[in-house]
Amino acid sequence: MTDRRLLHLDVENFRSLRDVSLPLGDLTVLVGSNGVGKSNVLKVFSFLADIIRNDLSPALDVRGGFDEVAFWGGSKPPTLLRIGLQATWTSNASVKAPDEYQLSIKRTADQREPSGYRLSRQESFTFKRTKGRGRRIRISGENAMVTDTELNSTTQSIEDSGERRSIGIRKLSSGLSTLPRLARSEGGAELGTVADHLSSFRVFDVDVVAARLPVRESGHGFAQLSQDAGNLADFMMMLQQYHPDSWAQLVEDAKAVLPGLQDIVFASQGGASRDVTIELQETGLRRLTPLADASFGTVRLLGLLALFHDPDPPALTCIEEIDHGLHPQALELLVERLREATSRSQYIVATHSPALVDRLRPEEFVVCERDERGASLIPAIDTERVRRIVAASEGLPLGELWFAGALGGSL
């Protein structure tokens, strides 16, 4: 994987994520039973992407407001929601000097408001500009303060130095959404790089009904696979046309795990709309099988293979319940292709399949649990402890250990 990636996620009071600090590798697989908060980790990234596209207030409103987004446990809503990221996205960032972004949304009682409260936000973005020097943007109220920073060699902490410049910003607007357009010379270009990465994030979950339907040919360039695989036929046809080597490998992969599959072909629906559908050529059948008649698992499998063979994916791809509807024998190939795909994109995957977990390495495996107060524990057990337990078991597979409860989070 490229060195340009997301390193760490910190979340406080987002849905079930009461206090989560999650290191992120090229492949991070969230493992746990239903309802422990795996999907809420993915929803954090959807929330950030929505903030960039539509700004902070609309992103909250479409989710039902602060009370619906904030931690659901306890007797009353919390007063603070916080999201923090560390990454190596800008040109001078490194693991030792990462880009850092933090968003805090504060809830304050105010009877003058129809909701009974008012919201305020604070943001901070720090990045490395040149050797030994960096820049920090702090946003509060209607003011964004830009300050040069330097590393204190004694304390190894980032400290403000030099002149401060102020930029006006709308109240409750997000710097991720606004500043890249306003202050490119003051750090907006670097903040724009972070915003571009975040807004490109894809939370992938195959909508089998949508993927089966005919789709209009895009007819130009190479389009990205949609988050629900609703444009699966068009994407795969373009993959065949523009990336024949990737297409050939996808077909071979599908044939390896779908008994009787001989080929994948495309059929045009004709008419002005130029709709296209997928059809499967199968052994022993005198006619092609439309994808509309294929099984649930077959459609999901093709959607996932298309995702893993995407030649130009976003910076991060999240996958909901990757194992849903798939035969266990398909999982070995999928995990292999998933690891290969990390050379082009970073992946966060949710699963509760012991058969899939059996094929993971300890550094890819994150146990997710939930305590009696409704708070997600992620990770519930650290990687070094996982390695010690695996070693003590004399090499039992991770899925077997997890299912038995030796690693916590048993079903």
C-alpha positions, 0 to 999 in steps of 0.5 A: 500500500502507498504510504498515503493512508489513514493511520488512526481513528478516535471517536467519542459519543457517536452512536454506540461509539462512546470512546473508541481509539482504533489503529488502522492498517492497510486492511482492518477487519472488524469482527463481532456479533450483530449490534456491537458497533461495527457498522457505526465505525463505517458510519463515521466515515459516511458522516465526514464525507457528507459534511464535506459534500453538504456541510455540517448542519445538513449532515446532522439534519439528514441523520435526525439531528445531534441527539440521533447522532450522539451516543445513545446510552445513558439517561440523557444525550451527551454534550460533546461529540468528537471525531479525530483522524491521523493520516499521511495524506499531505505531501510532507506528512509521515507516520512520525509527523502525521496530518491531524484533524479533529472535529468537536460538536458541543451541545449547550442548553438554550430554551430560546431554541425550538430544540431546547439546545444550540450547537457549536463546533470546533475544528483543528487541522495540523499538517507538516509544511516543510522540515521542522515546520508545520501549520495549524488551523483552528476553527471556532465560532465564525473565526478560523485562526491559521498559525505556524507551528514547530516541533519542541525538541524537548517535549516532542510536542507541536507548538504554535509559533510565528504570526497568526492570520484570521479567516472568517467562516460561517457559524456552524459551517465546517472547515473541511467543506469551506476552507479549501475554497477560501484559503489555499495559501494559508493551508486550504490546499492541504486541507483540500487534500484531506477533504478530497480523500474523505469525500471519496470514501466508499462504504460498499454494500451490494444492493442485490436488487439494484445490481440485477437491474439493467443500467444505462451505459455511461458511454464515456471514460471509466466510471467508479463502481457505485456504493451499492453496486447499482451500476455493476453491469456498466462498470464491469463492461467498462472494466472489460473494455479499458482494463482487459487484464483485470477483467480476465482475472475477475472472470477467472476468479468468478469461475473458481468459486461459482460451479459451472460458470463458463463466462460473463457476457453483456446484453444490450436492451436496445432503444435510446437509453442503451441499457445493459445487463449481465448474463452468465454462461453456465455449463449444461444450459442451452441459454444464458442466465440473466443476472436477474435470475442468479442467486443472491450470493452470486450477485454479491460475489460479482459485486465484491470481485468488481470492487477488488479489481477496481483499478482506481479506487478511493483512498478508503473503502469500507465493506458492510458484512462482507460474508453475507450470502457467500459460501465459505469456500469463496472466502479464501479467494476473497480474502486473497483478493482483498489483500491484493487490493490494499496496494490500491486502497485501504480497507475497513471490513465488517464481518461476523463469520468465523470462516472468514476470520480463520483466514485473517492475520492477527494484525488485520483482526479487531474484536468488537464487543459492547458493554452493559451500558451500550458502549462499543468496545473497539478494539476489545483486545489488543493485537499483541494479546491476540498474538499471544493467545494464538501462540499459546493455542499452538496455531489454532485459526483465529475464527475458531478461537474467536467463536470459542470465546478465547479472544472475546466477542463470541457469538 
